[in-house]
């Protein structure tokens, strides 16, 4: 049976080149990077190289790169750190109603601590406008946090324009770019981004390591207390092998980004066209063009998304119905509900996200299996018969 992995928004396969770069730091280069002896300094050199690789990819200074345990930790560091540092100025935060739970759940926590959070609604495509941000900013606003690209529907936000509004109003701007980095160009200086979160395992790097870019001049309180690692900004002995892998993965992704984008966009469009042509009564979720090159999300009416996923899996195709962080929930995706979809239609969603190894044959096989799966499930659906 053919095996097709189309859940790359949840996680990606570790690149062989990345594993090769990591191996010495899992074996012979095992020193603690905080140690002054040669063993420690060899490990530190690997981290320094990775910091340079990240800085080049983001167009920032290496000193602005803070290594973390994941994108969620980076998000938490920003929200909790800004709320603590700027509480004398104000306690108002602006975000959207389709953010990752790393943002939404932290905002809910901050609301219980006395902060006021504005959750901007998105349009039918999952977009917010710079004007919405402008109208929401108040004298006591201390932070705007809006994701670069949505993890479920792939919609890309107008980040440079939103950042410009924030700077005009003297407000800090953060973006969760976990889904964007490695897939589309991100230039923190040109785009006016003050803080940015990313995670290695979304672009064929290892799990358990991320980055917080923090613009020079901003000094947030340390999220993890303890030692003086990361120049006092993130305590704990560093995951050296993971950091080296992150650096190798982001360099690899950026060096092949242009050609990968062309190839991935063609495969994505092939999949979208195949679904639309072969399966009646489906709805594309997210913006038709302002979307990640590897993201396809459809609602298929009259059947349950969970049933679709199980039958796809039985045919060797790995997919999802939304964020991996909400797997196991029987509730429809809050992101899809925020777009205005009914519970019934949102329940029939399937997310197919492509990776570096995806081929035309994989796409055609998926279209064929999904078409037959839909026909079979609809034949058993009382809603479809009605």
N, C-alpha and C positions, 0 to 999 in steps of 0.2 A: 504493500500500500504506500502511496506517495505521502511524504511528510512535508507539510507546508507550515512554516511559523509566521503568523501574521498578527503577533501581539507585541511588536517592538516598542510601542508606547509604554508598555508595562516594564519591560526590560529587554536588553539586547544580548546577543551572544558575545562572549569575550573574543576580541580579535586575536588571531594567532600572533601577530606582530606585537600586540600589547602584552600578551602572556610572555613572550620572549624577553621583552624589556623588563618585566617584573621578576623573572626567575632568579636572577642573581641576588635580589633583595629578599627573596624567600629562603635563600640558602647561605651563600658565603658572605654576603654584605649584610650582616645581621646586627651591627652595632646600633646603640641608641644615638640618634642624631643630636642629642643634647650633650653627649660626652665629648671631651676634648681630644681623646686619643684617636689614632688613625682609623680604628674600626668605626667609631662614631662619626668622624668627619667624612668617611666614604659614604655613609648613609645620608648624611646631610647634603653632600654633593648631588646625590640623586634627587633629593627634594628640591634643591636650588634649581636644577635643570627643569624639573616639572613646573616650578613656579614661573620660570621664564617662558616655558611653552604655553602656559595658560595666559600669561600677560600678552604674549604675541597674538594669541587667538582673539583676545578681547580688546586689544589695543589699549592696554593700561600699563602702569608701572608694576614690576614684580612685587614691590612693597605693598601694593593694594590688594594682593591675593592672599586670602586666608583659607587654609585647608580645614574642612569640617568633615563630619561623619556621613553627611548626606544632604540632599536639597532641603529636606524637612528641617534639619538642624539650622541650616543657613537662614531659612524663612523665620524660624523661631527667634534666632539671634537678632534679626533686624527688628521684628515687631516688638519683642520684649525689651530689647536694648533701647530703641528709640522712645518707647513709652516711658522707660525709667529715666533716661537722660534728659528728655525735653518736657517732663511733667510740669515744670514751672511755667513753660510757655503755653501749654495746652494739652488736652487729652483727646483730641479728635483725630480719627484715622479714617481714610477713605479707601475702599477696595471695591470689588465687584461681587455679584452674587453667583459667579461661576468659577471662583478661584479653587485651587486645590485645597484639600482639607488641612494641609499644613498651614495655610493662611487662615481659612475660615474658622477652624477650631481654636486657633490661637487668638483670633479676634474675639470669639465668643468668651474665651477665658479673660481677655482684657476688659471686656464689657462688665464682667463680674467684679473686676478690680476698680471700676469707676470710669473707664474710658467710654467714649461715645464713638461708635463706628457707623459710618454711612456705607451701605451696600448698594452700589450703583446697579440698576437693572440693565440688561443687555437687550439688543434688538433680536429679531428673528434669526439672525445669522451668528449671534454671539458676540457682537461688537458693542463697545462703548465709545463715545465720542469725546474729543478734547473739551468740547463745550459743556458736556455733562460734568466733567471734572472741574472745570472753571466755576460752574454754578454751585458745586458742592463744597468748594474750599471756603473755610471760615477763618476768622482771625486766630482761632485756637487750633487750627489744623496743623499737625506736626508731621504727618506722613501720608503719602499716597502709594499704595501697593497694588499694581495691576499686572497680571501675568502676561508674558510676551506672546505665548500661543497656548491655546487651551488643550489640555491633555486628552479630552474626550472627542471633541469635534474638530480640532485642528485649526480653528480660526486664529488668525494673526492680528493682534491689536495694533493700533496706530501709535506705537511706543514713542517715537521721536516727538510727535506733536503733543502727546500727553505730558512728556517730560518738560517740554518747552513751557507749557501752561504752569506746571509746578514751579519751575524756576522763576517765571514771571511773578508768581505769587509768594516766592520765598519759602517754598515747602519742599521737603526732601521727597525723592522719588525712588522707589524700589520696584524691581520686576522679578518675578519668579520665571526664569528662562530655562527651566529644566527640560522642557520639551523642544525648545528652539535651538539650543547650543549644539553644534555639530551638524545641524540640518540646514540652517539658513544663516547668513552673515549677521553678526552682532558686534557692533563697534560702540563700546560704552562711552567713549569721548564724543564721537560724532553724534550719537543719539541722546546725549545729555543724561545718562543713567548714573544715579548716585550710588546705588547698591544693586547687586544682582546675585541670584542664587542659581547654581547648576549642580548636576549630579552625573558622575562618570558612567553609570550603567545604562544611561539613555543613549550613549553614542559608542557602544562596543567597548567600554571600559569596565573595570571591576565594580562590584557592589560594595557599599559601605564606605564610600569616600565622595566628598563633594567640595564645592568652593563657595565662599562668599566673597564677591568683589565689593570692596568698600572704598569709595573715593577718598583720596588723600585729604586729610583735614578733618575727616569724620572719625571720631574715636568712641565706638560703642562699648558699653560695659561687657565684660567677658560673660558669655552664656554659661560656659562650663568653668567652674572655679577650681583652682589648684595651682599647678606649676606655671612656669613662665613661657611655655611653648607658644609658637606663633607670635612672638614678641609680646606675650602677655594677653593675647586676644582670644586664645582658645587653649585651655589647659588639657593636659593628657599626652602621654607618649604617642607620637604620630604613627599612623599606619603607613609606614614608608613604602612598602611594596605597592599598596593601593594608590598612593600619591604618584609614584612613578608611573603606574599604569594609567592614571588619569591624564598625566602629561602626555604620554605617548598616544593615548586615544584621541585627545583633542587636537594634537598636531596632525595625526593621520586623517581625522575627519575634515579638518580645515584645508589640508593640502589637496584633498580630492572632492571638495564640496561642490565646485562648479559642475564637474562632470556627473557627480552623484545626483545633484539636483535635477539635471536634465533627464537622466535615466529614470530616477524615481518618479518624477512628475509624469513622464510618459506611461509608466506602469500604473500609477495611481489613476490617471485618466482612462486607461484601458479598462481597469477594474470598474470604475464608476460608470463608464459607457456600457459595459457588459451587463452590469446589474440593472441599469435603467432600461436596456433594450430587451432583457429576458424575463424580468420580474415585474408584473404590473402592480400598481398601487404601493409604491415605495417612495420614501421622502429622504433626500439628502440632508443631513444635519450639518450645520456649519456653513461658512461662506463658500460659494462655488469656486472662487478663484483666490481669495485672500486666506489661503489655508496652507498648512504644512505640506511639503511635497510627498510625504509618506502616509498621510492620514485619509481614511475613508470611513464615514459613519453614516449608516442608513437605518431608518425605521421601516420595518416591513409589517404592513398592517395585517391584522386578524390572527397573528400568532405571537407566542412568547419568545423573547430574545433568548431566554435560558434554554428553551428547547432547541432553538437554532444552534446554539453553541455546543450543546451535547452531541447533536447529529454531525456537526462539522468535525468535532473531535473524533467521533467514531470513524470518520473518513480521513483522519490524519491531518486536519487543519486546525491550528491553534488560533483562536480569536478571543474577543472579549465583548462585553456589553457596555463597557465604560471604564472608569478608573479601577486599577487593580486594588486600590486602597478601600474600595467599597464592595469588593467581591464577597459573596455570601449574603448580601443584603437582598431582600425580596422587594424592596421599594424601588420605584422607577428612578432613573438618574435625575438628581436635582438640576444638573446642567441642562438636560433636555426639557425639563419642566420650565426652567427659566427662559427657554426659547419660545415658550407658548404652546408646547405640545401637550396634548391630553395625556392622562395616565395610561390610557389604553394604547396609544401610539408610541409613547415613550417606552413602554414595556417591551415593545417589539424591536428594540434597537440592537445593532451589531456593529462593533468597531473593528476594522481591519487595518492594521498598521504595518507598513512594509519595512524591510531592512536591507542591508547591503547584499545579502545573499538571495533576495527575491528575484525570480526570473519570470519571463513571459509565460512559460509553461505553468508555473505556479499560479499565475493570475488566471489563466484560462481554465485550469483545473478547479480553482476556487469558484469561478463563475458557474461552471457546470454543476458542481456539488451544491452550491447555494441555491441554484435554480431548482434542482431536483428536491432538495430539502424543503424549500418553500412550498412546492407543489404538494409534497407528501403531507406536511403539517397542515396546510390549508384544507386539504381533503378531509382532515379529521376535525377541523375547527367549526364549531357551530356558528361562530361569528361570521366566518367567510361564507358558509352556506346560506346564512340569512341575508 
